[in-house]
Amino acid sequence: MEDKLINEINEKTAIVDLVSEFVSLSKRGKNFMGLCPFHQEKTPSFSVSPEKNIAKCMSCGEGGTPINFYRKIKNISFEEAALELAERAGIEIKHKKVKSDPNTHYFKLMNEVAQFYQFNLKNSEKGQEALKYLYQRQMTDELISHFKLGYATGHSDTLYQVLKDKKYAVSDMILLGVVKQADDGTYYDLFSDRIIFPITSPRGDVVGLSGRTLNPKDQVKYINSPETVIFKKGYLLYHLFEALSDIRMSKQVVLYEGFFDVISSYAAGVKNGVATMGTALTKNQAQLIKNVTKSVLIAYDGDAAGLKATDHAIPLLEREQLKVEVLTIPEKMDPDDFIKAYGPEKYEMLFGEYTLDAYAFRYHYYKQGKNLQDANDMKAFRRQVMVMIQNSDSSIRAFYAQKLAHDLNIPVESLQRKKSVQSEPIIPKSDQPKMIDKHQKAERYLIFAMLRSKEAAEFIMKSLKQTDFAETITAAIRLKIENYYEDHRELDINDFLDQLTLEQRQHMENVLLTDMFWTNNIVISTDELSPYIALVKEANLKRRLEYLREKIKNEDNVSDILINERDQIIVLLKHNK
């Protein structure tokens, strides 16, 4: 973008008006002053000069021209900030380097949906019952407004009719998962008699919804929007956009599991909270956090599932070079329950006494429930701790090796291993590299094709039965891929790995994903799949033939059916050569 254009955008954007959208300002002589939106402070040090048309914090130094201020406050690129301010100032840019978002009309539709449900909560008879439920959960009107909560009436097509009247395409309503079509061809709203939680993108657009039932007998508490072109749960964090200002000031994200944890914590004064919406943390979500801060505090539920999820999240966050701490909530409670039971003040106190660094948390977690007089528990505890510290700073390794030796009542020297062994992950015997034949290679290559393309996966699914794969674990992974594509258009490898069992994940990471075919990013087109499919079928026929031969050989009265099947397979195999 040319300097001349940048200057024009800055000159036509009044810095006072722009900053006033985010900061409460008061007149101080020629300038205006307010609390800095980029760090926590009690005395206003953020100065805005109408004369110079710049803003600057006298304490932390953040601010700048209108474009720079807007870029930082919105957490967007310089060019995106310039384009948005240019549009607001009525400046036409003929040659935009940044392409317009092709999903803009979807965002518009979803924002319309969220607004409809918000209106419904306050302005319908059934909505009043939902509102009463929220009040019973200690919600205030301020909280309901901040989180833009809504209500969907029971068994209705009201939303469909509203969107239809506003000329939105039915195909878009269905694509975004807010409307469904019945077998008789009629349309109805997806959400029925549920509190609606809008889910926004990091840019603030509504991209999905989650509905919580009001019926205590309903076994399904939450229903989410299906995965769409704009809604991918593994790429989103609930309340991230809304918390940006508080994250900037606290320089930390508090990571929760659910909506009500975020909302209750917000009401208790912890406003920099986001949630993974009940799913395991993904690499993409960790990167979202990295984009806005360098520090994260995990505040998952205090039960066994929450502790396990915390243990899973720590390495993902640490790989993004984030400082990780853990809030250990007493009595196996979640944040929402703890606040309701003990109040905001006691909850705030947890952030000191009950906060552990990632290593301290994991050490305690691994030790929990183990009998350190039992050889198996000793072995498991030692292995977990040694894996935890294997790539750590030398001082951390020394500290926890000493601690582990003390707890196991063994010499610390017995924990020392050769450097080459210590730095390399232990690969299970079953996953040690070995020579594989052409049929096993074919299975692997088909798995790679499925991982890279839904179209290829569907072609393979139609061509092969689930029992055609010889290797049990590969067959199980194939089934997981098929299930993944039921809710996704594309496969995100990190998100997919999070959904596997430990054994399946180890096989993927240590065997399949280390294969040169995968690491060299070799792509198999749909047209090239047939030879590999033929090899898998051939291998299946050979296994069946071997089975029949053994059965015929060892049985006294062999049926003609078995003999005929054997002969047909032999002919088929000869024909395929």
C-alpha positions in Angstrom: 0.0 0.0 0.0 1.4 3.4 -1.0 2.5 5.9 1.6 0.3 8.6 0.1 -2.8 6.4 0.6 -1.7 5.5 4.1 -1.4 9.2 5.0 -4.8 9.9 3.5 -6.4 7.2 5.7 -4.7 8.4 8.8 -5.6 12.0 8.1 -9.3 11.3 7.5 -9.7 9.1 10.6 -10.1 11.2 13.8 -8.0 9.5 16.4 -10.2 10.8 19.3 -13.4 9.3 17.7 -11.6 6.0 17.0 -10.1 5.6 20.4 -13.4 6.5 22.1 -14.9 3.3 20.7 -12.6 1.3 22.9 -11.5 3.7 25.8 -13.4 6.1 28.0 -11.7 9.5 27.5 -11.7 12.7 29.5 -10.5 16.2 28.4 -7.1 17.2 29.8 -6.1 20.6 28.3 -5.4 20.1 24.5 -5.4 16.3 24.8 -7.7 13.5 26.1 -6.7 10.9 28.7 -7.9 7.4 29.5 -6.9 4.1 31.0 -4.6 2.3 28.6 -6.3 -0.6 26.7 -3.0 -2.4 26.3 -2.1 -3.0 30.0 -3.6 -2.9 33.4 -3.4 0.5 35.3 -5.4 2.5 37.8 -4.2 6.0 36.8 -4.9 7.1 33.2 -1.8 7.3 31.2 -3.2 6.8 27.6 -2.9 10.2 25.9 -4.8 11.1 22.7 -3.8 14.2 20.8 -6.4 15.6 18.3 -3.8 18.0 17.0 -1.2 15.4 16.1 -3.9 12.7 15.5 -2.0 10.1 17.4 -2.5 8.1 20.6 0.2 6.9 23.0 0.5 5.3 26.4 2.9 7.3 28.5 3.6 4.1 30.5 3.9 1.1 28.1 4.4 3.1 24.9 1.6 1.4 22.9 -0.5 3.3 20.5 0.4 5.3 17.4 -1.4 6.6 14.3 -5.1 5.6 13.7 -4.1 2.6 11.5 -1.5 1.4 14.0 -3.8 1.8 17.0 -6.7 0.1 15.2 -4.4 -2.8 14.1 -3.2 -3.4 17.6 -6.6 -3.1 19.3 -8.3 -5.4 16.8 -5.3 -7.8 16.5 -5.3 -7.7 12.7 -2.7 -6.9 10.1 -1.7 -3.4 9.1 -3.2 -3.8 5.6 -6.5 -5.1 7.0 -6.7 -2.2 9.5 -6.0 0.3 6.7 -8.7 -1.2 4.4 -11.3 -1.2 7.2 -10.5 2.4 8.1 -10.5 3.4 4.5 -14.0 2.0 4.0 -15.2 3.8 7.2 -13.7 7.1 5.9 -15.3 6.6 2.4 -11.9 6.3 0.7 -12.1 4.1 -2.4 -9.2 1.8 -3.0 -9.1 0.6 -6.6 -6.3 -2.0 -6.3 -6.8 -4.0 -3.1 -4.0 -6.5 -2.4 -6.1 -8.2 0.2 -8.9 -10.2 -1.4 -12.4 -9.8 0.0 -13.6 -12.7 2.1 -15.7 -15.0 0.0 -17.6 -16.0 3.1 -18.9 -12.5 3.9 -22.5 -13.4 3.0 -22.3 -16.4 5.4 -21.1 -14.2 8.2 -24.0 -11.8 7.5 -26.5 -14.7 7.7 -25.1 -16.1 10.9 -25.1 -12.6 12.6 -28.7 -12.3 11.6 -29.5 -15.7 13.2 -27.8 -14.7 16.4 -29.7 -11.4 16.6 -33.0 -13.2 16.0 -32.4 -15.6 18.9 -31.3 -12.7 21.2 -34.5 -10.9 20.4 -36.5 -14.1 21.0 -35.0 -14.4 24.5 -36.4 -11.1 25.7 -39.5 -10.8 23.6 -41.3 -14.2 23.5 -43.4 -16.0 26.1 -41.2 -19.1 26.1 -38.1 -16.9 26.0 -39.2 -15.5 29.4 -39.0 -19.1 30.8 -35.4 -19.4 29.4 -34.6 -16.0 30.9 -35.8 -17.2 34.3 -33.5 -20.2 34.0 -30.5 -17.9 33.2 -31.4 -15.7 36.2 -31.5 -18.9 38.4 -27.9 -19.6 37.2 -27.0 -16.2 38.6 -26.9 -14.5 35.2 -27.4 -10.8 35.0 -28.8 -8.7 32.1 -25.3 -7.3 31.6 -23.8 -10.8 31.2 -26.6 -11.9 28.9 -26.0 -8.9 26.7 -22.1 -9.3 26.7 -22.3 -12.9 25.7 -25.2 -12.3 23.3 -27.2 -15.2 24.7 -30.5 -16.1 22.9 -33.3 -18.6 22.9 -34.7 -20.9 20.2 -38.4 -21.9 20.6 -39.5 -25.5 20.5 -40.3 -27.4 17.2 -40.5 -24.3 15.1 -39.7 -23.0 11.6 -39.8 -19.3 12.8 -36.1 -18.7 12.0 -36.5 -20.3 8.6 -39.5 -18.0 7.8 -37.6 -14.9 9.1 -34.6 -15.6 7.0 -36.7 -16.5 4.0 -38.5 -13.1 4.3 -35.1 -11.4 4.3 -34.3 -13.1 1.0 -31.6 -15.5 2.3 -31.1 -18.6 0.2 -32.5 -21.8 1.7 -29.3 -23.6 0.5 -27.2 -21.3 2.6 -29.4 -21.8 5.7 -28.9 -25.6 5.3 -25.2 -25.3 4.5 -24.6 -23.3 7.7 -26.7 -25.8 9.7 -29.3 -23.5 11.1 -32.2 -25.0 9.1 -32.9 -28.6 8.1 -35.2 -30.2 5.6 -37.7 -32.9 6.6 -38.5 -36.0 4.6 -41.7 -34.4 3.4 -39.7 -31.5 1.9 -40.7 -28.9 4.6 -38.0 -26.9 6.5 -37.6 -26.6 10.2 -35.1 -24.9 12.6 -32.2 -27.0 13.9 -32.4 -25.6 17.4 -35.5 -26.3 19.5 -36.2 -25.1 23.0 -32.6 -24.3 23.8 -30.5 -21.5 25.2 -28.3 -20.2 22.3 -24.7 -19.4 22.7 -23.3 -17.6 19.6 -19.7 -18.6 18.7 -17.6 -15.9 17.0 -14.4 -16.1 14.9 -11.2 -14.3 16.0 -12.5 -11.4 13.9 -15.8 -11.2 15.8 -18.2 -12.7 13.2 -20.7 -15.2 14.4 -19.7 -18.5 12.7 -21.6 -21.1 14.7 -24.1 -21.7 17.5 -24.4 -24.0 20.5 -27.8 -24.8 22.1 -28.2 -26.0 25.7 -31.4 -27.8 26.5 -33.9 -26.6 29.1 -35.4 -30.0 29.5 -33.7 -31.8 32.4 -34.8 -35.2 30.9 -33.0 -34.5 27.6 -29.9 -36.8 27.4 -28.2 -34.4 25.0 -27.4 -31.2 26.9 -25.7 -29.4 24.0 -26.2 -29.4 20.3 -23.7 -27.5 18.1 -23.8 -26.2 14.6 -22.4 -28.8 12.2 -18.9 -28.3 10.8 -19.3 -25.8 7.9 -17.1 -23.7 5.6 -16.9 -21.1 8.4 -17.4 -23.2 11.6 -14.6 -25.5 12.5 -14.5 -26.2 16.3 -10.8 -27.1 16.2 -9.9 -23.7 14.8 -12.0 -21.6 17.3 -12.0 -20.6 20.9 -15.2 -19.4 22.6 -15.1 -15.8 23.7 -11.6 -15.1 22.2 -12.7 -12.0 20.2 -14.7 -10.6 23.1 -11.9 -11.1 25.6 -9.1 -9.5 23.4 -9.0 -6.3 25.4 -8.8 -8.0 28.7 -6.2 -10.5 27.4 -4.0 -7.6 26.2 -4.2 -5.9 29.6 -3.6 -9.1 31.7 -1.1 -10.5 29.1 -2.6 -13.9 29.7 -5.4 -16.2 28.5 -7.3 -18.3 31.0 -8.4 -21.5 29.2 -11.6 -23.2 30.2 -13.6 -26.3 29.0 -17.1 -24.9 28.8 -19.4 -21.8 28.2 -20.6 -21.4 31.8 -17.1 -21.6 33.1 -16.2 -18.6 31.0 -19.4 -16.7 31.8 -19.2 -17.3 35.6 -15.5 -16.4 35.7 -16.3 -13.2 33.7 -18.9 -12.3 36.3 -16.4 -13.0 39.1 -13.9 -10.5 37.5 -11.8 -12.9 35.4 -12.6 -11.5 32.0 -9.7 -12.9 29.9 -11.2 -16.4 29.7 -11.8 -18.5 26.6 -13.1 -22.1 26.1 -12.4 -25.1 23.9 -16.2 -25.9 24.0 -15.8 -29.3 25.6 -13.4 -30.8 23.1 -9.7 -31.6 23.5 -7.3 -28.7 22.8 -5.9 -28.7 19.2 -2.7 -27.3 17.7 -4.7 -24.6 15.9 -6.3 -23.4 19.1 -2.9 -23.3 20.8 -1.7 -21.1 17.9 -4.8 -18.8 18.3 -3.7 -18.2 21.9 -0.1 -17.6 20.8 -1.4 -14.9 18.4 -2.7 -12.8 21.3 -0.4 -13.6 24.3 2.6 -15.5 25.5 1.0 -16.9 28.7 -1.9 -19.3 29.4 -3.5 -20.5 32.6 -5.4 -23.8 32.2 -8.5 -23.9 34.4 -10.1 -27.1 33.3 -12.5 -29.1 35.6 -11.0 -30.6 38.7 -12.3 -34.2 38.0 -10.4 -37.0 36.4 -11.4 -36.1 32.9 -10.4 -32.5 33.4 -7.0 -33.5 34.8 -6.4 -35.8 31.8 -7.4 -33.0 29.4 -5.0 -30.6 31.1 -2.1 -33.2 30.8 -3.0 -33.4 27.0 -3.1 -29.6 26.6 0.2 -28.8 28.2 2.6 -30.1 25.5 0.5 -28.6 22.7 0.8 -25.2 24.4 4.5 -25.6 25.2 5.3 -26.4 21.6 4.0 -22.9 20.7 6.5 -21.5 23.3 3.8 -20.4 25.6 4.3 -20.0 29.4 1.9 -22.6 30.9 0.3 -22.6 34.3 -2.5 -24.7 35.8 -5.3 -23.7 38.1 -6.0 -26.8 40.3 -9.6 -26.4 41.5 -10.4 -28.2 44.8 -13.0 -30.9 45.4 -13.0 -32.0 41.8 -15.2 -29.0 40.9 -15.4 -27.0 37.7 -15.0 -23.2 37.8 -18.7 -22.5 37.5 -19.6 -24.9 40.4 -16.8 -23.5 42.6 -17.9 -19.9 42.1 -21.5 -20.8 42.9 -20.5 -22.7 46.0 -17.9 -20.4 47.4 -18.3 -17.0 45.7 -16.1 -14.8 43.5 -13.7 -13.8 46.4 -12.7 -17.4 47.1 -12.4 -18.1 43.4 -10.0 -15.1 43.0 -7.9 -16.5 45.8 -7.4 -19.8 43.9 -5.3 -17.8 41.3 -2.5 -17.6 43.9 -2.4 -20.6 46.2 -3.8 -23.1 43.7 -1.8 -22.1 40.7 1.0 -24.5 39.7 3.5 -24.4 36.9 3.1 -27.1 34.2 5.9 -29.3 35.6 4.6 -29.2 39.2 1.1 -30.0 38.0 2.1 -33.0 35.9 4.4 -34.4 38.5 1.6 -34.3 41.1 -0.9 -35.7 38.5 1.4 -38.6 37.6 2.0 -39.4 41.3 -1.7 -39.3 42.2 -3.2 -42.6 43.0 0.0 -44.6 42.7 1.5 -46.9 45.3 5.2 -46.2 45.2 5.9 -49.4 47.1 4.4 -51.3 44.1 6.9 -52.2 41.3 4.4 -51.5 38.5 3.4 -48.2 39.8 7.0 -47.2 40.5 7.9 -48.1 36.9 5.0 -46.2 35.4 5.6 -43.1 37.6 9.3 -43.1 36.7 8.6 -43.4 33.0 6.0 -40.6 33.0 8.3 -38.2 34.9 11.4 -39.0 32.7 9.4 -38.4 29.5 8.1 -35.1 31.0 11.6 -33.7 31.6 13.5 -35.3 28.7 13.6 -32.1 26.6 13.6 -29.7 29.5 16.2 -27.2 30.8 19.0 -28.9 32.6 18.1 -27.3 35.9 14.5 -28.6 35.6 15.8 -32.1 34.8 18.1 -32.0 37.8 15.3 -30.8 40.1 12.7 -33.4 39.1 15.2 -36.2 38.9 16.2 -35.5 42.5 12.5 -35.2 43.5 11.7 -38.5 41.7 14.7 -40.3 43.3 13.5 -39.1 46.8 9.9 -40.3 46.2 11.0 -43.7 44.9 13.7 -44.0 47.6 16.4 -44.8 45.0 19.8 -43.2 44.2 19.5 -40.3 41.7 22.3 -41.9 39.7 20.1 -44.8 38.8 17.9 -42.4 36.8 20.7 -41.2 34.6 20.7 -42.5 31.0 23.0 -42.0 28.1 22.3 -38.8 26.3 21.4 -40.5 23.0 18.8 -42.6 24.8 17.4 -39.7 26.8 16.9 -37.5 23.8 15.2 -40.0 21.7 11.6 -41.1 22.2 11.1 -44.8 23.0 9.3 -46.5 20.1 7.3 -49.6 20.9 8.6 -52.8 19.5 5.5 -53.2 17.4 6.3 -49.9 15.7 10.0 -50.5 15.0 10.8 -50.0 11.3 10.5 -53.2 9.3 10.4 -54.3 5.7 6.8 -54.4 4.3 5.5 -56.0 1.2 3.6 -54.4 -1.7 0.2 -55.2 -0.2 1.1 -53.5 3.1 2.4 -50.5 1.2 -0.8 -50.4 -0.8 -2.8 -50.2 2.5 -0.6 -47.4 3.7 -0.8 -45.4 0.5 -4.6 -45.6 0.5 -4.5 -44.3 4.1 -2.3 -41.4 3.0 -4.7 -40.7 0.1 -7.7 -40.7 2.5 -5.9 -38.3 4.9 -5.3 -35.8 2.1 -8.6 -35.9 0.3 -12.3 -36.5 1.2 -12.9 -37.3 -2.4 -10.3 -40.1 -2.4 -11.6 -41.4 1.0 -15.2 -41.7 -0.4 -13.8 -43.5 -3.5 -11.9 -46.0 -1.4 -14.9 -46.5 0.9 -17.0 -47.5 -2.1 -14.3 -49.7 -3.5 -13.2 -51.7 -0.4 -15.0 -53.3 2.4 -13.8 -52.5 6.0 -12.6 -56.0 6.3 -10.4 -55.8 3.2 -7.5 -54.3 5.2 -5.1 -56.9 6.6 -3.4 -54.9 9.3 -5.9 -54.5 12.3 -4.6 -51.1 13.5 -4.5 -49.7 9.9 -8.1 -50.9 9.4 -9.1 -49.1 12.7 -7.5 -45.9 11.6 -9.2 -46.1 8.2 -12.6 -46.4 10.0 -11.6 -43.3 12.1 -10.9 -41.3 8.9 -14.3 -42.3 7.5 -16.0 -41.2 10.7 -14.0 -37.9 10.7 -15.2 -37.0 7.2 -18.8 -37.4 8.3 -18.5 -34.0 10.1 -15.6 -32.4 8.2 -14.9 -31.3 4.6 -11.1 -31.4 5.1 -9.0 -33.4 7.5 -6.8 -31.5 9.9 -4.0 -33.9 10.9 -3.5 -32.6 14.4 -7.2 -32.5 15.1 -7.6 -36.0 13.7 -4.7 -37.3 15.9 -6.4 -36.0 19.0 -9.4 -38.3 18.3 -7.3 -41.5 18.2 -6.6 -44.0 20.9 -3.1 -43.9 22.4 -2.1 -47.0 20.4 -3.5 -45.6 17.1 -1.8 -42.2 17.7 1.6 -43.9 18.3 1.2 -46.0 15.2 0.3 -42.8 13.2 3.2 -40.7 14.6 5.9 -43.4 14.7 5.1 -45.4 11.6 2.7 -43.9 9.1 3.6 -40.2 9.4 7.3 -41.0 9.2 6.9 -42.9 5.9 8.8 -41.1 3.1 5.6 -41.3 1.0 4.0 -39.0 3.6 6.9 -36.8 4.5 7.7 -36.1 0.9 4.1 -35.0 0.4 3.5 -37.3 -2.5 -0.1 -36.9 -3.7 -2.2 -39.7 -5.2 -4.9 -38.6 -7.5 -8.3 -40.5 -7.5 -7.3 -41.9 -11.0 -4.2 -43.5 -9.5 -6.0 -45.3 -6.6 -7.2 -48.3 -8.6 -3.8 -50.2 -8.7 -3.5 -49.9 -4.9 -7.1 -51.0 -4.4 -6.5 -54.0 -6.6 -3.4 -55.0 -4.5 -5.5 -54.8 -1.3 -8.2 -57.0 -2.8 -5.6 -59.4 -4.1 -4.1 -59.7 -0.6 -7.5 -60.3 0.8 -8.1 -63.1 -1.8 -4.8 -64.7 -1.0 -5.6 -64.7 2.8 -9.0 -66.3 2.0 -7.3 -68.9 -0.3 -4.8 -69.8 2.4 -7.6 -70.2 4.9 -9.6 -72.5 2.5 -6.6 -74.6 1.7 -5.9 -75.3 5.3 -9.6 -76.0 6.0 -9.8 -78.4 3.1 -6.6 -80.1 4.0 -7.6 -80.7 7.7 -11.3 -81.6 7.2 -12.5 -85.1 6.5 -15.7 -84.2 4.8 -15.1 -81.2 2.7 -18.2 -79.4 1.2 -18.3 -78.7 -2.5 -19.0 -75.1 -1.7 -15.5 -74.6 -0.1 -13.8 -76.4 -3.0 -15.7 -74.3 -5.6 -14.8 -71.1 -3.7 -11.1 -72.2 -3.6 -11.1 -72.9 -7.3 -12.8 -69.6 -8.2 -10.2 -67.6 -6.2 -7.3 -69.4 -7.9 -8.8 -68.6 -11.3 -9.4 -65.0 -10.3 -5.8 -64.5 -9.0 -4.4 -66.0 -12.2 -6.5 -63.7 -14.3 -5.4 -60.7 -12.3 -1.7 -61.4 -12.8 
